[in-house]
Amino acid sequence: MQIEFFGATREVTGSCYLLRVGDYKILVECGLIQGSYEHERHNDDPFHFNPRNIDAVVLTHAHLDHSGRLPLLIKRGYRGKIYTHRATSDLCRIMLEDSGYLNEKDALWENKRRKRKGKELVEPLYTRKEARLAGRHFHSVEYGKRIQVLPGIHLTLRDAGHILGSAIAELELDDGSKKRKVVFSGDLGHRGAPIIRNPEIVKQADLVVMESTYGDRCHRSWDETWKEMGEIISQARSNKSNILIPAFTVGRTQEILYMFKRYYQDWGIGDWEVFLDSPMGIEATEVYARHAKVYDAAARQIYETDGDPFDLPNLHLTEHTDESARINKIKSGAIIIAGSGMCTGGRIKRHFEHNIARPHTHILIVGFQARGTLGRALVDGVETIHLWGKEYPVRAHIHTIGGLSAHADQRGLLDWYGHFKGRPPVVLVHGEPEAMDILADKLEEEYQAPVTKAEFKQIIQL
């Protein structure tokens, strides 16, 4: 009985872990590697295991760094079920098809370049059709319901409080000679976040595989965060400018719309035209609206008294590219929420093209920015950016809203682990080296926890 680590080792993307229990193999997560071109080109590498030999897949949530290679896994031979929460199934059907579309688009552009140079053409990582086929493999599991995945292997999902449908995965393993319980944190949520409930507490485990994204810092309080956002919106109004918000289409986009509704009067949102300029963001928001069952108490009350908690009287949903292009004719008074969250693609780059050199523009960075991404460069104070071969000076005001995170901070991670009885061993994943190292030290200092920082292809016996 063992676990092997194939992703999110000393980095924050590409989550992928393989459990071997007797003759069975269970894959937990199958995520895209995201970041620079050098990182992302490894997505097409062969898997370090035979997909045909995998007996089951467990998925904690829909973000592509956890789910984005599932269609490729199936394309290369996987035939079993993907166990996850119902809301995650719904979100993945949107996100994976969009990922397939982007793969097709990238391959088209690359092949135009290769044709000119007489080089061999490439295929998309996977297509929209292949992404849709992956949807047939999803098997929905409700929070708190213990199910048998394979003989001797049982799964229970707990609410991770990260995004809609996100889960902590408890796997009870019995190979006939010994029994073990492994708990995968997935991505743990930030306590007190809007819409979603707080992460559930788990008390028993023989091994805890835990994320460490923000293991080196603590977030600002929610009250300070909302105050800061209100002040930025007020400043932008006095400057008669536009506000650009690159936002992850699942989770962050819905939180922003929800808070705009809650603070509609206080923040003067009615003075703006608000654009959700993301076809996938629009679809994901519709999924969020359908799953009120898993909202926290405050969001549930809004849903029951006011209906859709994401609807605004001045909200424009721009699905088509011509609608998106028309937004760039607006010189002031627009709040534009667009993907992608790390500014690596999507429509936000077109809005940067028209706005980033304007000194009165305000850009709100509202999520984690991995190394090698355009978003990280903006946070780090880059003076110019390159878009489609052209250079643009960064004259816009860049605001990093650090408290607005869907991830638990250092204190949240420590407190979540602190509820485990007997201080089981911890394996840290999904974190950049510095964050992981600092969290490891804190776990050892506060709880005397046995900590391993997962390395690529490392095997741990259970």
PELINSUL-V881717 format. One record per pair of residues at least 24 apart in sequence whose ideal C-beta (glycine too) atoms are under 8 Angstrom apart, sorted by the first residue. I is the first residue (numbers start at 0). GAP is how many residues later the second one is. Records with the same first field share a line. If there is no record, write none. Layout:
I=GAP, GAP
This chain:
0=172, 174, 177, 179, 460, 461
1=457, 458, 459, 460
2=179, 204, 206, 424, 456, 457, 459
3=453, 454, 455, 456
4=422, 424, 449, 450, 451, 452, 453, 455
5=41, 42, 43, 450, 451
6=24, 26, 449
7=57, 203, 421, 422, 423, 446
8=420, 445, 446, 447, 449
9=421, 422, 423, 426, 443, 444, 445, 446
10=24, 359, 419, 420, 421
11=53, 201, 356, 358, 418, 419, 420
12=26, 52, 357
13=51
14=50, 51, 414, 415
15=53
16=167, 192, 412
17=31, 36
18=152, 154, 163
20=129, 131, 132, 152, 153, 154
21=130, 153, 154
23=31, 32, 126, 127, 128, 129
24=24, 28, 29, 30
25=28, 29, 30, 31, 32, 123, 124, 127, 145
26=27, 29, 30, 31, 46
27=29, 30, 31, 32, 141, 143, 156, 181
28=29, 30, 31, 37, 38, 155
29=27, 29, 36, 37, 38, 39, 40, 42, 43
30=32, 33, 34, 35, 36, 37, 38
31=32, 33, 36, 37, 67
32=32
33=30, 31, 308, 310, 336, 339
34=309, 335, 336, 337, 338
35=335, 336, 337
37=334
38=333
42=25, 26, 29, 82
43=28, 81
46=26, 29
47=409
49=27
50=25, 26, 27
51=25, 26, 27
53=24, 26
54=25, 95
55=24, 25, 27, 93, 94, 97
56=24, 25, 26, 80
57=24, 25, 26, 91, 97, 111, 113, 126
58=24, 25, 29, 33
59=24, 28, 100, 106, 107, 108, 109, 124, 126, 127
60=24, 27, 99, 101, 102, 104, 105, 106, 125, 126
61=26, 29, 30, 33, 101, 102, 103, 104, 188
62=32, 100, 124, 185, 187, 188
63=31, 32, 35
65=120, 121
66=25, 28, 29
67=27, 28, 31
69=26, 64, 67
70=25, 28, 29, 55, 59, 60, 62, 63
71=53, 54
73=56, 59, 60, 63
74=51, 55
77=59
79=57
80=56, 57, 58, 68
81=52, 55, 56, 57
82=56, 58, 64, 66, 72
83=54, 55, 56, 57, 73, 81, 83
84=55, 56, 57, 58, 72, 80, 81, 82
85=54, 55, 56, 79, 205
86=77, 78, 200, 204, 207
87=76, 77, 78, 79
88=46, 49, 51, 76
89=75, 197, 200, 201
90=72, 73, 74, 159, 193, 196
91=42, 43, 46
92=39, 42, 45
93=186, 189, 190, 193
94=154, 155, 185, 189
95=35, 38, 39
96=31, 34, 35
97=181, 182
98=27, 32
99=24, 26, 27, 28, 29, 30, 31, 32
100=27
101=243
102=24
103=24
142=24, 57, 151
151=24
157=41, 42, 44
158=37, 38, 40, 41, 135
159=25, 26, 27, 28, 29, 39, 40
160=27, 28, 29, 30, 32, 35, 36, 37, 38, 39
161=24, 25, 26, 27, 34, 37, 89, 244, 245
162=24, 26, 33, 87, 88, 243
163=31, 32, 86, 87, 90, 123, 124, 127, 130
164=126, 129
165=30
167=31, 32, 34
169=32, 35
172=289
177=284
179=26, 27, 282
180=24, 25, 26
181=24, 25, 26, 27, 280
182=24, 25, 26
183=25
184=24, 25, 26, 231
185=25
186=24, 26, 219, 220, 243
187=219, 220, 224, 225, 228
188=217, 218, 219
189=29, 215, 216, 217, 218, 219, 222
190=217, 221
191=30
192=29, 62, 213
193=61, 64, 65, 68, 102, 104, 105
194=59, 60, 63, 93, 100, 101, 104, 114
195=98, 99, 100
196=97, 98, 99
197=98
198=209, 213, 217
200=215, 218
201=217, 218
202=216, 217, 218
203=216, 217
204=215, 219
205=218, 219, 256
206=217, 218, 219, 220, 253, 255
207=209, 212, 216, 217, 218, 219
208=217, 218, 220, 245
209=203, 206, 207, 216, 217, 218, 219
210=196, 197, 202, 217, 218, 219, 220
211=201, 216, 217, 218, 219, 223, 224, 227, 228
212=155, 194, 217, 218, 222
213=154, 191, 193, 194, 195, 196, 199, 221
214=195, 198, 213, 216, 220, 221, 223, 224, 225, 227
215=194, 218, 219, 222, 223
216=185, 192, 193, 218
217=191, 192, 193
218=183, 184, 186, 190
219=182, 183
220=182
221=181
223=179
224=176, 177, 178, 179
225=33, 37
227=171, 173, 175
228=30, 38, 135, 172, 175
229=33, 36, 37
231=130, 132, 167
232=34, 35, 36, 39, 102
233=33, 34
234=127
235=124, 126
236=31, 34, 35
238=121, 123
239=92, 93, 120
240=91, 117, 119, 120, 121
241=88, 89, 90, 91, 92, 93, 94, 113, 116, 119, 120
242=29, 91, 92, 93, 118, 119, 120, 121
243=92, 94, 104, 107, 108, 111, 117, 118, 119, 120, 152
244=90, 91, 92, 93, 118, 119, 121
245=92, 93, 94, 95, 96, 97, 100, 102, 117, 119, 120, 121, 129
246=31, 34, 90, 91, 92, 94, 119, 120
247=91, 92, 93, 119, 158
248=29, 31, 32, 35, 90, 91, 92
249=31, 34
250=155
251=89, 114, 115, 152, 154
252=25, 28, 31, 32, 84, 86
253=30, 31, 34, 56
254=149, 151
255=81, 110
256=28, 53, 55, 58, 80
257=41, 44, 51, 52
259=52
260=41, 45, 48, 49, 50, 51
261=40
263=48
268=43, 45, 66
269=43, 44
270=62
271=42, 61, 62, 63
272=41, 43, 57, 60, 61, 62
273=38, 40, 41, 42, 60, 61, 63
274=40, 41, 43, 52, 59, 60, 61, 62, 63
275=39, 40, 41, 42, 61
276=41, 46, 47, 50, 59, 60, 61, 70, 74
277=59, 60, 61, 68, 69
278=40
279=59
280=56, 57, 58
281=35, 37
284=25
323=26
324=25
326=24
327=25, 26, 27
331=28
340=25, 26, 34
341=25, 26, 27, 28, 31, 32, 33, 34
342=26, 30, 31, 32, 35
343=29, 30, 31
348=25, 38
351=33, 35, 40
352=34, 35, 39
354=41
355=29, 36, 37, 38, 39, 40
356=35, 36, 37, 38, 39
357=37, 38
358=36, 37
360=34, 35, 36
361=34, 35, 37
362=33, 34, 35, 36
363=35, 37
364=33, 34, 35, 36
365=35, 38
366=37, 38, 39
367=37, 39
369=62
370=61
409=28, 29, 32
412=26
413=25, 28, 29, 32, 33
416=26, 30, 32
417=28, 29
422=24, 25, 26, 27
423=25
424=24, 25, 26, 27
425=24, 25, 26
426=24, 25, 26, 27, 33
427=24, 25, 26
428=25
